[in-house]
Amino acid sequence: MAVTRYRRLALGIAAVMTVALLAGCSGQLPGVPGDSTSQDHGSEARVRHHGPTPTAMRHEDGVEVWDLTGPPTVEALGIDTDGRETLSNAVGAYSSTPERPVRMLLPGGRTVEMAAGEVIFEAADSREEVTDPDSGKVIIPQGRQFWLRVDGLTEEGVDAGVGAFRDALEQADLPTTKADELRERASTPAATADTPSTKRIGESVELPDVQGATASISSTFKPRPDVLVFQLQFHLNWDPVPIP
């Protein structure tokens, strides 16, 4: 769908911006006085954050908990608007090494928990609806859109990669059929071919009953000469809300 393509493009831009933001903070230590945009949320995980303190995040017994059950706002997600009234790819990025436990409380009562190194929120505004001139389909909906991408475990090898995907699905009370399909796809000769044209391959499971949003858990793998490397991710795409 066109809207999905826009979401993926926006998330890709957010990822690039996040790298730049975090790189810009790399020369400073967490919690340095006077540093208003680079903060340390949780000394155990030493999480680096660009933006204001998020109201939707708290720590419980060493777990970073995000209450995403309410309507998304820049205040709740800690997104730096830089004083702008209209947002374009405004980012709130939370990074740590190694991964820390992150729990997401979702609309509809479902919970997803995973080890994460990157938690990236993004917001973008469109004052008017944008449609495809040929098909008439909506490319960019009117309103303020929020996205979330959580980069989870990176595993080497089919057993570890598929196992992490299966565990995440089971924890979210989702069917594990896609984990079996991922193993099957990763076991084909083409999956391990060391060629420049080989693309990242994966499987994704959408979460049901997410009110006012769509969410999914996915695992992708990238061939490498010696081993397959898997990346576990969580995505959340909220329905547009009015621009304040």
Disulfide bonds with the S-S distance in Angstrom:
none
